[in-house]
């Protein structure tokens, strides 16, 4: 290994780039096409809403942590971004406009029929100390879901926890009210540590087995460039957690967890995909967790956000949008027949 490192160093001094082994492709795992769900924080929450609405025929639930309603920015970043984050006093997002837009897109075939959403289960969360996405924006998200037919019984809105802008987990992160990187925090609710990934998954799927104390699965990195070119801001590599049961014949569901702005591996390492509790719940409940990655790009995406405002094109909220198509193709790969042994272990 020392000899190889020395050779690589010499090549760099000479201005010659050493060959870098490409990441393995995302494997087919034979996951169930039924029961796919999504969740996310911040721009990842906007993206989770966006994907759920556009691909409602194949998604049955979503977890939305500090995210606004579908198509809120209406492809007008400079005009509406502040409104959609609830930062313009006395001017919250108007969910009726987003419902009307969604109905138009569905009638044109740009997204799946909205009637599919009537079966979905949706978890929505807004911390009372969030200074990045104000509760007025998240209130509009709840109103949007009601407007497109999600039954009240299927919709939960938690908005009394004194948390900042963060995904809440039990064993890692900032103090509860923080609004800073890595945007993962620890909060207590009812004198008990609040496990938000578990709360999201339990709301979508119903009662779960207790989360694993020791993970038995594999966290794989894979070549994301196969699904999206660099112009989309999506990173070269992404991650997927595969429980041991999912390689031994179990019928496993797919859950997509979207990180927020300034929360990709490039910025916070494995804090989002490795240190939150998603993988613990996945391990004991036969769920595959997909962690797509998006990085910063100039000038319209300096913070590595998912596209909820149009930097990849005017069709960003349609099924045909480049980021949306990439995620859908990844899910299709995971639900395709098993492609053999898992190849690259990330951690």
WOSUL-V669498 format. One line per field, one symbol per residue. phi: phi as a letter, one per 20 degrees, with the letter a starting at -180 (. if undefined). psi: psi as a letter, one per 30 degrees, with the letter a starting at -180 (. if undefined). burial: # if it has 24 or more other C-alpha atoms within 12 Angstrom, else .. Layout:
phi->???
psi->???
burial->???
This chain:
phi->.fffffffffffffndfffdffffffefcmfffenfbbbadmfffgfffgfgffdffccdabdcdmcefglfflmcgfedgfffemddgmcfgefffffffffffffenfcfgfffffefdcdccbffdfddcfffffgffffffffeoffgfeddcdbdefdeeaedcedbpffgefcbgelccdcdcmmcgedfgfffffffdngdfgffecfdecdddbfefgdbeffemfffdbcbdcggffdcnfededcddefeflcfggddmegeeddfegfffffeclcededfccdfbeeecfdmefedcofepfegeefeffffffffffffffefggdoffddeeb
psi->eeeeeeeeeeeeefgkklkkkklllklkgglkfkgkllllkbffeeeeeeeeeehffgkglkkjjhlllkhefhgiefefeeefgggjkgilkjfeeeeeeeeeeeffgfllkfffffflkkkkkkkfgjgejlfeeeeeeeeeeefggkkeffkkjjggkhlajlkklegkallegkhlkghklklkkhgkkkjeeeeeeeeefakllklkfkkfakjkkljffffklffffklelalkkjleffggfkjklkkkjklakhgleeegbgeefffageeeeeefghkkjkilkkllklffifghlljgfgfflfgfglffkeeeeeeeeeeeeefllkgakkejke.
burial->.......................##########.#########################################.#..#######.....########.###.##...#########################################...######.##########.################......############.....#...##############...################...##################.###########################...##.##########..#####################......#.#...
